[in-house]
Amino acid sequence: MFELQYFIIGIVQGFTEFLPISSSGHLVLVSELTSWKDQGLFTDVAVHVGTLLAVIIYLRTHITALVKNFFSFQFNENYNLIKIIIATLPAVIVGFFIYDYIQLYFRDIKVVAVTSVVFAALLFIADHFKIKISSWDNINNFQAFIIGVFQVLAFIPGASRAGVTITGARFLGIDRSSAAIFSMLLSIPIILASLVLTSLDFVSSNELDINLYQSLFAAIVACITALVSINIMMQIIQRSNFNVFIIYRVILGFILLYFYA
């Protein structure tokens, strides 16, 4: 039997995963606004697989180039896979120690509201007041590390992993399209790490109530929605800036503060 919950979860996860508006914040909001029981770890794994497939499809050209360079052993300063690894390490290391603590004490709607506004303001500053423009291919390893440090801020609910990595890239003078592409490339190891951790939790939980078809349906919805949202974002920032996402986050933050503060 079709359940609206899985459809909504797929849409929310897919549409918000790669936009600078916080997927975790919106899932917290869905939880606050509905009386639905937790969808279970298996569904969490499924929708992450869906979004991972979407970003791989969209970035297939970049990923193919990374794989070709890897097998040609081109390990130098311009080797982009090294930059991705360097930018991923801070979040992996810090997340190992603080992830459970953050999930336990900071998953609060008021935290999401405040961080939505604060990090929207940071993105606005980074997006509008950096003059130097360059491609993500031209960043060095130290700059990749700085973007990785920004990614650590994504553990704060409502901060948005995409938002903070794009903010870091824009502060370094990376052009908008390249900032978004690098952010999406960084999402791949992060989603994979999340999949591993969630899968381990799922195995250890002995969860028996698995709705296979509904979870797969949610994964398909998440994949399709993620592809649509990525294309929309790229079209917007190629013609304009991140203002539409910034304004949305500010409005959302103040609405949440009004109703939940």
Contacts in CASP RR format, 6 or more apart in sequence:
PFRMAT RR
TARGET T0000
AUTHOR 0000-0000-0000
METHOD contacts of the structure
MODEL  1
MFELQYFIIGIVQGFTEFLPISSSGHLVLVSELTSWKDQGLFTDVAVHVG
TLLAVIIYLRTHITALVKNFFSFQFNENYNLIKIIIATLPAVIVGFFIYD
YIQLYFRDIKVVAVTSVVFAALLFIADHFKIKISSWDNINNFQAFIIGVF
QVLAFIPGASRAGVTITGARFLGIDRSSAAIFSMLLSIPIILASLVLTSL
DFVSSNELDINLYQSLFAAIVACITALVSINIMMQIIQRSNFNVFIIYRV
ILGFILLYFYA
2 214 0 8 1.000
2 217 0 8 1.000
3 211 0 8 1.000
3 214 0 8 1.000
5 34 0 8 1.000
5 36 0 8 1.000
5 39 0 8 1.000
6 39 0 8 1.000
6 43 0 8 1.000
6 211 0 8 1.000
6 214 0 8 1.000
6 215 0 8 1.000
6 217 0 8 1.000
6 218 0 8 1.000
6 221 0 8 1.000
7 217 0 8 1.000
7 218 0 8 1.000
7 221 0 8 1.000
8 30 0 8 1.000
9 27 0 8 1.000
9 30 0 8 1.000
9 39 0 8 1.000
9 43 0 8 1.000
9 47 0 8 1.000
9 218 0 8 1.000
9 222 0 8 1.000
10 47 0 8 1.000
10 218 0 8 1.000
10 219 0 8 1.000
10 221 0 8 1.000
10 222 0 8 1.000
10 225 0 8 1.000
11 221 0 8 1.000
11 222 0 8 1.000
11 225 0 8 1.000
12 23 0 8 1.000
12 26 0 8 1.000
12 27 0 8 1.000
12 30 0 8 1.000
13 23 0 8 1.000
13 27 0 8 1.000
13 47 0 8 1.000
13 48 0 8 1.000
13 51 0 8 1.000
13 218 0 8 1.000
13 222 0 8 1.000
13 225 0 8 1.000
13 226 0 8 1.000
14 23 0 8 1.000
14 47 0 8 1.000
14 50 0 8 1.000
14 51 0 8 1.000
14 54 0 8 1.000
14 221 0 8 1.000
14 222 0 8 1.000
14 223 0 8 1.000
14 225 0 8 1.000
14 226 0 8 1.000
14 229 0 8 1.000
15 225 0 8 1.000
15 226 0 8 1.000
15 228 0 8 1.000
15 229 0 8 1.000
16 22 0 8 1.000
16 23 0 8 1.000
16 25 0 8 1.000
16 26 0 8 1.000
16 229 0 8 1.000
17 23 0 8 1.000
17 51 0 8 1.000
17 54 0 8 1.000
17 162 0 8 1.000
17 187 0 8 1.000
17 222 0 8 1.000
17 226 0 8 1.000
17 229 0 8 1.000
18 51 0 8 1.000
18 54 0 8 1.000
18 55 0 8 1.000
18 162 0 8 1.000
18 180 0 8 1.000
18 183 0 8 1.000
18 184 0 8 1.000
18 187 0 8 1.000
18 226 0 8 1.000
18 229 0 8 1.000
18 230 0 8 1.000
18 233 0 8 1.000
19 160 0 8 1.000
19 162 0 8 1.000
19 229 0 8 1.000
19 233 0 8 1.000
19 245 0 8 1.000
20 123 0 8 1.000
20 160 0 8 1.000
20 162 0 8 1.000
20 163 0 8 1.000
20 166 0 8 1.000
20 167 0 8 1.000
20 242 0 8 1.000
20 245 0 8 1.000
20 249 0 8 1.000
21 116 0 8 1.000
21 160 0 8 1.000
21 162 0 8 1.000
21 163 0 8 1.000
21 245 0 8 1.000
21 248 0 8 1.000
21 249 0 8 1.000
21 252 0 8 1.000
22 112 0 8 1.000
22 115 0 8 1.000
22 116 0 8 1.000
22 157 0 8 1.000
22 158 0 8 1.000
22 159 0 8 1.000
22 160 0 8 1.000
22 163 0 8 1.000
22 249 0 8 1.000
23 160 0 8 1.000
23 161 0 8 1.000
24 107 0 8 1.000
24 157 0 8 1.000
24 158 0 8 1.000
25 112 0 8 1.000
25 116 0 8 1.000
25 157 0 8 1.000
25 158 0 8 1.000
28 107 0 8 1.000
28 108 0 8 1.000
28 109 0 8 1.000
28 112 0 8 1.000
28 157 0 8 1.000
28 158 0 8 1.000
29 109 0 8 1.000
29 112 0 8 1.000
29 256 0 8 1.000
30 36 0 8 1.000
32 109 0 8 1.000
32 260 0 8 1.000
39 215 0 8 1.000
39 218 0 8 1.000
40 207 0 8 1.000
40 209 0 8 1.000
41 198 0 8 1.000
41 201 0 8 1.000
41 202 0 8 1.000
41 205 0 8 1.000
41 207 0 8 1.000
42 202 0 8 1.000
42 207 0 8 1.000
42 210 0 8 1.000
42 211 0 8 1.000
42 212 0 8 1.000
42 215 0 8 1.000
43 211 0 8 1.000
43 214 0 8 1.000
43 215 0 8 1.000
43 218 0 8 1.000
44 198 0 8 1.000
45 195 0 8 1.000
45 198 0 8 1.000
45 199 0 8 1.000
45 202 0 8 1.000
45 215 0 8 1.000
46 215 0 8 1.000
46 216 0 8 1.000
46 218 0 8 1.000
46 219 0 8 1.000
46 222 0 8 1.000
47 215 0 8 1.000
47 218 0 8 1.000
47 219 0 8 1.000
47 222 0 8 1.000
48 191 0 8 1.000
48 194 0 8 1.000
48 195 0 8 1.000
48 198 0 8 1.000
49 195 0 8 1.000
49 219 0 8 1.000
50 219 0 8 1.000
50 220 0 8 1.000
50 222 0 8 1.000
50 223 0 8 1.000
50 226 0 8 1.000
51 191 0 8 1.000
51 222 0 8 1.000
51 223 0 8 1.000
51 226 0 8 1.000
52 188 0 8 1.000
52 191 0 8 1.000
52 192 0 8 1.000
52 195 0 8 1.000
53 223 0 8 1.000
54 222 0 8 1.000
54 223 0 8 1.000
54 224 0 8 1.000
54 226 0 8 1.000
54 227 0 8 1.000
54 230 0 8 1.000
55 184 0 8 1.000
55 187 0 8 1.000
55 188 0 8 1.000
55 191 0 8 1.000
55 226 0 8 1.000
55 230 0 8 1.000
56 63 0 8 1.000
56 188 0 8 1.000
57 227 0 8 1.000
58 184 0 8 1.000
58 227 0 8 1.000
58 230 0 8 1.000
58 231 0 8 1.000
59 181 0 8 1.000
59 184 0 8 1.000
59 185 0 8 1.000
59 188 0 8 1.000
62 181 0 8 1.000
62 185 0 8 1.000
63 185 0 8 1.000
63 188 0 8 1.000
65 80 0 8 1.000
66 80 0 8 1.000
66 81 0 8 1.000
66 84 0 8 1.000
69 79 0 8 1.000
69 80 0 8 1.000
69 81 0 8 1.000
70 81 0 8 1.000
75 82 0 8 1.000
77 140 0 8 1.000
77 141 0 8 1.000
78 137 0 8 1.000
80 136 0 8 1.000
80 137 0 8 1.000
80 185 0 8 1.000
82 141 0 8 1.000
82 144 0 8 1.000
83 139 0 8 1.000
83 141 0 8 1.000
83 144 0 8 1.000
84 144 0 8 1.000
84 185 0 8 1.000
84 186 0 8 1.000
84 189 0 8 1.000
85 189 0 8 1.000
86 141 0 8 1.000
86 144 0 8 1.000
86 145 0 8 1.000
86 148 0 8 1.000
87 144 0 8 1.000
87 145 0 8 1.000
87 147 0 8 1.000
87 148 0 8 1.000
87 151 0 8 1.000
87 165 0 8 1.000
87 182 0 8 1.000
87 186 0 8 1.000
88 148 0 8 1.000
88 151 0 8 1.000
88 186 0 8 1.000
88 189 0 8 1.000
88 190 0 8 1.000
89 145 0 8 1.000
89 148 0 8 1.000
90 145 0 8 1.000
90 148 0 8 1.000
90 149 0 8 1.000
90 151 0 8 1.000
90 152 0 8 1.000
91 148 0 8 1.000
91 151 0 8 1.000
91 152 0 8 1.000
91 154 0 8 1.000
91 155 0 8 1.000
91 190 0 8 1.000
92 189 0 8 1.000
92 193 0 8 1.000
94 152 0 8 1.000
94 155 0 8 1.000
95 152 0 8 1.000
95 155 0 8 1.000
98 155 0 8 1.000
99 155 0 8 1.000
99 197 0 8 1.000
102 155 0 8 1.000
102 156 0 8 1.000
102 157 0 8 1.000
106 156 0 8 1.000
106 157 0 8 1.000
107 157 0 8 1.000
108 157 0 8 1.000
109 256 0 8 1.000
109 260 0 8 1.000
110 256 0 8 1.000
110 257 0 8 1.000
110 260 0 8 1.000
110 261 0 8 1.000
111 156 0 8 1.000
111 157 0 8 1.000
111 158 0 8 1.000
112 157 0 8 1.000
112 158 0 8 1.000
112 253 0 8 1.000
112 256 0 8 1.000
113 252 0 8 1.000
113 253 0 8 1.000
113 254 0 8 1.000
113 256 0 8 1.000
113 257 0 8 1.000
113 260 0 8 1.000
113 261 0 8 1.000
114 253 0 8 1.000
114 257 0 8 1.000
115 156 0 8 1.000
115 157 0 8 1.000
115 158 0 8 1.000
115 159 0 8 1.000
116 158 0 8 1.000
116 249 0 8 1.000
116 250 0 8 1.000
116 252 0 8 1.000
116 253 0 8 1.000
116 256 0 8 1.000
117 249 0 8 1.000
117 250 0 8 1.000
117 253 0 8 1.000
117 254 0 8 1.000
117 257 0 8 1.000
119 153 0 8 1.000
119 158 0 8 1.000
119 159 0 8 1.000
119 160 0 8 1.000
119 163 0 8 1.000
119 164 0 8 1.000
119 167 0 8 1.000
119 249 0 8 1.000
120 245 0 8 1.000
120 246 0 8 1.000
120 249 0 8 1.000
120 250 0 8 1.000
121 246 0 8 1.000
121 250 0 8 1.000
122 164 0 8 1.000
122 167 0 8 1.000
123 163 0 8 1.000
123 166 0 8 1.000
123 167 0 8 1.000
123 170 0 8 1.000
123 242 0 8 1.000
123 245 0 8 1.000
123 246 0 8 1.000
123 249 0 8 1.000
124 242 0 8 1.000
124 243 0 8 1.000
124 246 0 8 1.000
126 166 0 8 1.000
126 167 0 8 1.000
126 168 0 8 1.000
126 170 0 8 1.000
126 171 0 8 1.000
127 167 0 8 1.000
127 170 0 8 1.000
127 176 0 8 1.000
127 241 0 8 1.000
127 242 0 8 1.000
127 243 0 8 1.000
127 246 0 8 1.000
128 241 0 8 1.000
130 170 0 8 1.000
130 171 0 8 1.000
130 172 0 8 1.000
130 173 0 8 1.000
131 173 0 8 1.000
132 173 0 8 1.000
133 173 0 8 1.000
133 174 0 8 1.000
133 175 0 8 1.000
134 173 0 8 1.000
134 174 0 8 1.000
134 175 0 8 1.000
134 178 0 8 1.000
135 174 0 8 1.000
135 175 0 8 1.000
135 178 0 8 1.000
136 169 0 8 1.000
136 174 0 8 1.000
136 178 0 8 1.000
136 179 0 8 1.000
136 181 0 8 1.000
136 182 0 8 1.000
137 178 0 8 1.000
139 147 0 8 1.000
139 169 0 8 1.000
139 172 0 8 1.000
139 174 0 8 1.000
139 182 0 8 1.000
143 172 0 8 1.000
146 168 0 8 1.000
146 172 0 8 1.000
147 165 0 8 1.000
147 168 0 8 1.000
147 169 0 8 1.000
147 172 0 8 1.000
147 182 0 8 1.000
147 186 0 8 1.000
148 165 0 8 1.000
148 186 0 8 1.000
150 164 0 8 1.000
150 165 0 8 1.000
150 167 0 8 1.000
150 168 0 8 1.000
151 161 0 8 1.000
151 164 0 8 1.000
151 165 0 8 1.000
151 186 0 8 1.000
151 190 0 8 1.000
153 159 0 8 1.000
153 164 0 8 1.000
154 160 0 8 1.000
154 161 0 8 1.000
154 163 0 8 1.000
154 164 0 8 1.000
154 165 0 8 1.000
160 249 0 8 1.000
161 183 0 8 1.000
161 187 0 8 1.000
161 190 0 8 1.000
162 180 0 8 1.000
162 183 0 8 1.000
162 184 0 8 1.000
162 187 0 8 1.000
163 183 0 8 1.000
165 179 0 8 1.000
165 182 0 8 1.000
165 183 0 8 1.000
165 186 0 8 1.000
166 179 0 8 1.000
166 180 0 8 1.000
166 183 0 8 1.000
166 242 0 8 1.000
168 179 0 8 1.000
169 178 0 8 1.000
169 179 0 8 1.000
169 182 0 8 1.000
169 183 0 8 1.000
170 176 0 8 1.000
170 179 0 8 1.000
174 182 0 8 1.000
176 237 0 8 1.000
176 238 0 8 1.000
176 241 0 8 1.000
176 242 0 8 1.000
177 234 0 8 1.000
177 237 0 8 1.000
177 238 0 8 1.000
180 233 0 8 1.000
180 234 0 8 1.000
180 237 0 8 1.000
184 230 0 8 1.000
233 245 0 8 1.000
236 244 0 8 1.000
END
